[in-house]
Amino acid sequence: MYQPYRQLAAAIILQAVGDSVAGPGKTGTEQLGNYRSALKFVRSAWFEQLAAMVALDPEAVRKALLDKEKRQKVRSKYLARRSLAR
């Protein structure tokens, strides 16, 4: 697989993870829309195709993001890694 496509697939998935772990925010906000779109995306066939491109198990990612308790754990790890990257 052409490396830039893999990087793009990974970036799209990371954006969805970030939007979903950020939570819904307040009603009517952009964050709420992003959250809903992210959850819709991880349920899609397109997500499965992108996950396959970067060797992710789509079902494991879904479980982590759709289960509220697991999403909190993912959120903690995501925010910790994001702060280290800065």
Order of alpha helices (4+ residues) and beta strands (2+ residues): alpha-alpha-alpha-alpha-alpha
